[in-house]
Amino acid sequence: MQMIQILAATAAKTGIWDTFLAGFPHLLGMFVVLVTLACLWGVCALTAWLIKTFVPEPVAAPAAPAPPVDVERAQPHAAAPTPASGIAPEVVAAIAAAVHTAVGKGHKVVAIKPQDTNWEKAGRQAVLGSHRIR
């Protein structure tokens, strides 16, 4: 009975303004976060504008004119033969270009072999290998 009287006394003292002031720290925190995000957005936009304004665009070199092609004597290109490994020459060229880009000059691709196991089998082996057998 005494608890009900305490609750009734505190309920009578709280109004809308008191409820707003009780939640004020939360609203203030949300406002600070939103203002901070707006400031970060402004800094990013300002940086982008400064870069566009003060950094000159790179000038592309003019392309060399293509040599004239005699249409009457031109022969269609035959499809490149696939090497014995079964990997298309375009794939080999792409891998070699990636190695050159990542590692640099002075390296050579010696062999390219297809993967023997598939991902599904490797995943099952990893799951089964992680269990402890009693």
Secondary structure, DSSP 8 states (H G I E B T S, - for coil): -HHHHHHHHHHHH--HHHHHHHSHHHHHHHHHHHHHHHHHHHHHHHHHHHHHHHS---------------TTT----------TTS--HHHHHHHHHHHHHHH-TT---------SS-HHHHHHHHHHHHS---
